Amino acid sequence: MNFKQLEYFVHVAELGSFSKAALVLDIAQPALSRQVRSLETDLRETLLLRNGRGVVLTEAGRRLYEHGVNILQALAQAEQDMGASRDAPLGRITVGLPPSVGRQLTLPLIDGFQRRLPLARLAIVEGLSSHISEWIATGRVDLGLLYNPEAQPALEITPVTEEALCLVSPAAAGACKDSDTGAALPLRELPHWPLIVPERGHAIRKLLETQAVLAGIKLSIAWEVSSIAAIVDLVRAGYGHAVLHASAVAASGHADQLRVRPLVDPKLNSMLCLAVSAHKRTSPLMRQATRLLTELVRALPQSNAVSSQPG
């Protein structure tokens, strides 16, 4: 077993897919598969189980993953410490992204690393904001984006952009009750629309239900689906409506099949923040990665940049 095999295995485990890991690592998928198979042969263990949706860890794989994350983090910290005296952005950094922005940011983030940080290594993991905040606090993730985070002593949080939530409906004739599909919709009228919503731990769901309670209304929940992409597909197919950011609709590639109406009275604004550990020393790589991620977030469609700058 060597560091390269371990790094490849950890990437596949974190992303749950050989194809995604190959993209992040910038290597051919067959070469990546050979490296992981070689690792399994050396250890005489099956580490990953392949299925139609990607891969899942075996019990042996979970044990090795925990060791691997700690080993790679220690190696990255050593590289960063050596580079700190030269102010060089070296080492490995793991970035956590919510699924709603992961699809929009993964490619430009990898491209930015290749162009601006060629000596650094990048890992990207996706998860709910609540999960990413926990991963940062425990050291699994170095830098992450969180929607509407609560203050935590373990995290340093910097607001980056603010975006309003909208009612998203299918574009088919008669699917929306208002003939003017661009007209704002008062929140009190939202119970008339059967909604497809994420699970309760999702930031959008929490914000929506909090505002509904404050407004004294009861939402009509038709379906609960964790994937934003799947929610968009279900709306397109006519199974209901959704409350999403307009940027998520734009990123879906199906904006022409959807109608978007801003919610008002009150507006439902969602804040996207950048979070890092409050207990880790800031390295040159962390500073450069933070700057790059902030630039990319503020360049997203519908992004309304917050004036404060990350430290």
N, C-alpha and C positions, 0 to 999 in steps of 0.2 A: 504494500500500500504506500502511495506517495501523496504529497500535498495536492498535485494536480487532479488525481483521481478523486480525492476527498472533496475538492472544490466542485468538480463536476457533479458528483453524487449529491452534494448539498443543494446545488442549484436545481437539479431535477426534482429533489424532494420538496423544496420550497415552492416551486412553480407547478408541481403536479403534472409535468408534461415534458417529454424529451424535446418536442418541437419548440416550445417556449424557451427552454433552457439553452438550446442550440442557438436561438436568436440572440439571447442575452450574452452568451459566451462568444458569439461570432465564430462558431465552428460548424462543420457539417454534422447533421444529425446522425448519420451512420458512424462517424468517428466518435461522437459522444456516447452512443450506445455501446461501442466496443470498449471504451474506457470503463464504463460502469459494469459491463459484463466481466471484464478483467478483474475489477475490484471484487466482484462477487466470487469469482473463481479463487482469487488469492485468499479470501476470508472463509471460503467454503460455506457461504451463507447466501440465501436468496434475500436481497435487500428491498426489491421493488416488485410489485405485482402489476403487470400491464393489463389494462382493460380498454374498452372502447372510448372512455372519456379521458384517459391519461394513465397515470400510475398512482398507486397507493403504497405506503410503507408497510413492510412486514414488521413483526416484533423486533427482529434483529436489525432491520432498517431503522426503526425508531431509536434504538439504543445507539447505533452508529451515528445517526443524525445529531443527537444531543452532544455526543463527543465531538463530532465534526464541526458543529457551530462554534463550540468553545475553542477548539484548536485553531480554526481559521480566524476567529476574532483576536486571539492572542497573537497570531502571526501578523495580522493587519495592524494591531496596536504597536508591535515591535517595529514594523516598517514605518508607521507614522511617526513614532518617536525618533527614528533615525533621520527621517526626512524633515522633521520639525526644525532642526538646527539650520537647515538650508532653505526653509520655507517652501519645500517641494511637496506637491500634492501626490503622495505615494500611498499605497496600501489598498485595502478592500473596504468598500462601504455598502451597507444594505439599506435600501430605501423602501418604505412601506407606502403603498398607494391604495386609496379606496377604489373599489371596482368602477364606480361612476366616472372616475378620471383616469383610471389605469389604462384604458384603451386609447385615450387621447395623448397620454404623456410618455408611454413606454418607448415608442420609436424615437421621438425627439430627444428623450433623455439619454438613450443609448448613443444616438448620433452626437449629442453634445459632449458626452464623455469621450468618444473616439476622437473628436476634433480638439477639445480643450483640455482633456485630462488623459492623454494616451498612456501614461504610466500607471494609472489607477485601474482597479477592478471594481465592477458594479454588480450587485445583486438586487433584483426587484421582487418584492412579494406583495400580494394583494390581500386585503382583509377589511373588515368593518373598522370604522374609526375606533371603536372600543377595543378591538383586538390589537390594532396598531399601537395604541397608547400603552397597552400592557407589554407589547413586544419591545417598545423603546425603553420602558422602565426596567425590564429584565435584561436588556442588553442584546436581545436577538436582532433588533433593528436599530440602526444608528440615526436615521432621519426619516420623518414621515409626514404625511398630510392627514389632517383630521378635520371632520366637519363638526362644528359646534361643540368643541371639547370643553369639559369641565376643568376647572383649575385643579392641578395636582402638584404636590411638592416635588415629585420626581421628574417633572417635565418643565422645560422652558417652551412657552407657546407664543408664536407671533402671528397675528392675523395677516393674511395675504390678499384674499379676494372675498367679495360678498356678492351673492347671486340670489335672485328671487326665485321662488318655486312657482310653477305654473301647472294648470290643468292640461293634460295631454289627452287628446281624443282621436279616434280614427277619422281620416279625412273623407270617408264615404258619405255620400249625401244623406242627410237626416240623422247622422250619428251624433251631432251636437244639437242641443236644444235651442241654441241662440243662432240666428241666421248670420249674425256678425261674429265670425269665429275668432276674430282678433280682439274682441271686446273683453275688458276685464271682468272677472267673475268674483262677486262678493263671497267671502268665506261662508257666510250663513247659508248660501245656496248649494254648497258642496254636498250635503246629504242626498241631493237628488241624483247624483252620479254614482253608480256602482264602481268601486275603486279596486284596482290591483295594486297592492302595496308590498313593500319589503317586510321582512320579519321585524319583531319588536325591537331588537337591538340596533337596527339601522338608524342612522342619524336623521334621515328624512322622515321616517315613521315616527320617531320620538318628537320631532318638531311639529309634525302635523297633528299628532294626537294631543300634545300640550296646548296648541292653539285652539283645537276643537273644544277642549274642556273649558278653556277661558272664554270661548264664544258661546258656550252653552248648547253646542250642537252634537249630534251623534252621527258619526261617519257610517257610510254604507260600504262595508268591506266585503268584496265579492271573492277575491283570491289573495293569498299570501305567497309571494314568490321572491326568493332571495336575489336573483340575478336581474340587474337593471336591463341588460340586453334582452332577457326573456320577457320582462315586463313590456318593453317596447314591442316585441313581436306579438304578444297577446293583445295589446291595444290595437295594433294594426289589423289583427284578425277579428276584432270586434267583440272581444270577451269583456271589455270594460274600459275604464279610463284610469289615468295615473296622475300622480302629483310628482313632477320631476323638475330638475333644472333644465332650462332651455338649451344649455350647452350639451347635455346628455342626448337630447333629441338631435341636435346638429351632428354630434359625433356618431350617431347610430347609422347614418347613411340613408335613412328613410324619412327625412324631414318632409319630403313632398307627399308622403302618405299619412301625415299626422297634422292635427290642428293644435295649436298652442295658445292658451289664454292665461294671462297673468292673474294671480289671485290677489285680491285687495280687501281692505276693510276687515282685518288688517293685512298688510303685505306680509308674506312669509319669507323672510330673508335668511339664507343659510350662509354661515361664515366658514370659509375654508382656511385653515391655519396650518402653519409649519411648526413641527414639534421636534425637539431634541432632548436628550437626557440632561437634567440639571446637574448631574454629578460627574459628567465626563469632561475632560479637558478638550477644548476646541482645537482640532488639528488643521493644518493647511488644506488637507483634502476635504474635511468637513466644511470649511469656509467656502471653498470653491463649489462644492456640490450644493450647498445651501443657496448660493448665489444663482447657480444655473437653474435649480428647481424653481426658485422664486420667479425668475425671468420667464420660464416656460408656462407656469401657472397663470401669470398675468397676461400672457399672450393668447390664452384660450378664448374662444368665441364667448360672448356674453359676460366676460370677466370684468368685474368692477373693482379695480385695485384699491387696497387699503393703503393709506399714506405712510404708516409706520414701516420701517425697514427692519429685516431680521438682523440680529447681532452676529 
